[in-house]
């Protein structure tokens, strides 16, 4: 994983790579550009906390991050077609 200011990006073949969650959490179009016949995607996002858990800045920031990730993933889900497979496991009760 490469996160700016925490883990340095990596340069491979003249490309700077960072963690996919920064820019593209589900690169469907990249797989399609590579000529794949079927994309098998796993959509994982953390469940949102209960409103009672939003009692300080940290859980609020975590919820905002989860919402941003979910919205980005939803846009990527829309790029899948009927020949693709989307797996969305239930992550309720698992830590983020």
N, C-alpha and C positions, 0 to 999 in steps of 0.2 A: 504494500500500500504506500502511496506517496501523497502526502497532504502538505500543501504549502505551509511553511514555517514550522512544521513538525518533522516530516520526512521529505527529503529533497527529491525533486523530480529526477527521472532517469532519462538519459538520451540514448536512443537506439535508432540506427539508420537515419540520422539527421532529423529525428522526431523527438520532441520533448514529451514524455509520458508522465501523467499524474494519475492518482486514483480515479477510476471511472466515475465515481459518484460526484466528483467535482463538476464534470461537464456532461457526461452521458452515461447514466447508470445502466442502460440496456441498449447497446449499440446495434439495433436491428438492421439499420441501413448499412452499417459496415459489413455485417455478415452477408447481406444481399449483394453488395458491391463485389464481394469475394466470389459470388456465383453459387452460393449454397442453394439447394432445392428446398430445404426445410429449416426453419429456425426453431430450436427448442430453448425456450426462455424460462427462467425461474424468477418470478416477481416476488421479492421479499421487501416488506416494509414493516417497521415496528408498529404495533397497535398504539393508538393514542391513549394517553393516560386519562383517568377519570378527572373531571373538573376539580374535585377535592384535592388531587395531587398537584395541582398547579399553584403551589403555595410559596414559590420563590422563583428567582430569575432562572435558575438552572433548568427546572422542569419546563418552564415556558420556552426557553431556547431550544430544548430537546424537542418539544412539540412543534415548534416552527420548522426545525430541521426535518422532522418526520413529514410534515405537510408538504414542504418543498420537494422532498424526495418522492413522495407519493404522486404529486402532480407531474413531476418529470417522468416517472414510471408510467403513469396513465397515458401520457402523450405517446410514449414508446409502444405501449400495448396496442394503441390504435394503428400502428404501422404493421402489425402482424396480420396475416391473411389466413384463410381457412386451411391452408396446408401446413401452417405453423402450429406449434404446441406451446401453450402457456401453462406453467405449473405455478400455483399460488398456495404454498403451504400455510396452514394456520399457525401463527407464531404467538398466539395468545399465551401469556404466562412465561414466555421466554424473555431473558434480559435483552436490552437493545444492543 
